[in-house]
Amino acid sequence: MTTIPITEAREHLADLGNRVALRGERLVVERRGKTLFALVPVEDVELLERLEDETDIRLARRAMKGGGSNIPWEKVKKDLGL
């Protein structure tokens, strides 16, 4: 992964976008030696979101199997002031 200063990212955003989109490069942008954000291909973001969704589903299924007590919807609404 290549690290670039934010000043360079600001000046060359279109070119950096092409490097990321067309070549699949991953770029880390930093300011004063601290990492701020990354420019990554959309495919990387989509993969991350799929993995997060799978994790959420797995955790929800585990929680549903846990047999915890149910709270009536009316009580939830009242507690939340809805």
C-alpha positions as a printed Julia matrix, in Angstrom:
82×3 Matrix{Float64}:
   0.0     0.0     0.0
   1.28    3.44   -0.9
   1.12    6.31    1.59
   0.72    9.86    0.33
   0.4    13.22    2.08
  -2.98   14.9     2.02
  -1.56   17.86    0.09
  -0.67   15.51   -2.77
  -4.08   13.84   -2.57
  -5.77   17.24   -2.83
  -3.7    18.26   -5.85
  -3.96   14.96   -7.72
  -7.33   13.51   -6.73
  -8.41   12.7   -10.28
  -5.15   10.89  -11.03
  -5.28    9.03   -7.72
  -8.87    8.04   -8.46
  -7.74    6.53  -11.74
  -4.92    4.63  -10.05
  -7.38    3.17   -7.57
 -10.22    2.47  -10.01
  -8.24    1.25  -13.0
  -5.19   -0.36  -11.44
  -6.69   -1.52   -8.17
  -4.13    0.35   -6.07
  -4.79    1.03   -2.41
  -3.61    4.4    -1.17
  -3.37    5.67    2.39
  -3.62    9.41    2.91
  -1.91   10.95    5.91
  -1.36   14.34    7.5
   1.65   15.03    9.71
   2.45   11.33    9.85
  -1.05   10.29   10.97
  -3.24    8.12    8.79
  -6.48    9.9     7.84
  -8.19    7.63    5.34
  -7.66    5.23    2.48
  -8.59    5.31   -1.17
  -9.53    1.78   -2.21
 -11.3     0.17   -5.14
 -15.08   -0.12   -4.87
 -14.72   -3.9    -4.98
 -12.79   -3.76   -1.69
 -15.57   -1.75   -0.05
 -18.25   -4.11   -1.39
 -16.33   -7.09   -0.01
 -15.99   -5.41    3.38
 -19.72   -4.69    3.47
 -20.55   -8.3     2.55
 -18.29   -9.56    5.34
 -19.9    -7.18    7.82
 -23.37   -8.31    6.73
 -22.41  -11.97    7.12
 -21.07  -11.27   10.6
 -24.25   -9.42   11.57
 -26.41  -12.28   10.3
 -24.34  -14.87   12.14
 -24.56  -12.88   15.39
 -28.31  -12.36   14.97
 -28.87  -16.08   14.41
 -26.8   -16.9    17.47
 -28.82  -14.4    19.53
 -32.1   -15.86   18.27
 -30.99  -19.35   19.28
 -30.08  -18.09   22.73
 -33.68  -18.27   23.9
 -33.67  -14.93   25.66
 -36.86  -13.38   26.9
 -39.05  -11.41   24.52
 -40.24   -7.88   25.26
 -43.67   -6.9    23.97
 -43.58   -4.28   21.22
 -45.92   -1.98   23.16
 -43.5    -1.91   26.1
 -40.54   -1.14   23.78
 -42.46    1.76   22.22
 -43.42    3.09   25.65
 -39.86    2.81   26.94
 -38.57    4.69   23.9
 -41.28    7.32   24.12
 -42.79    6.43   20.76
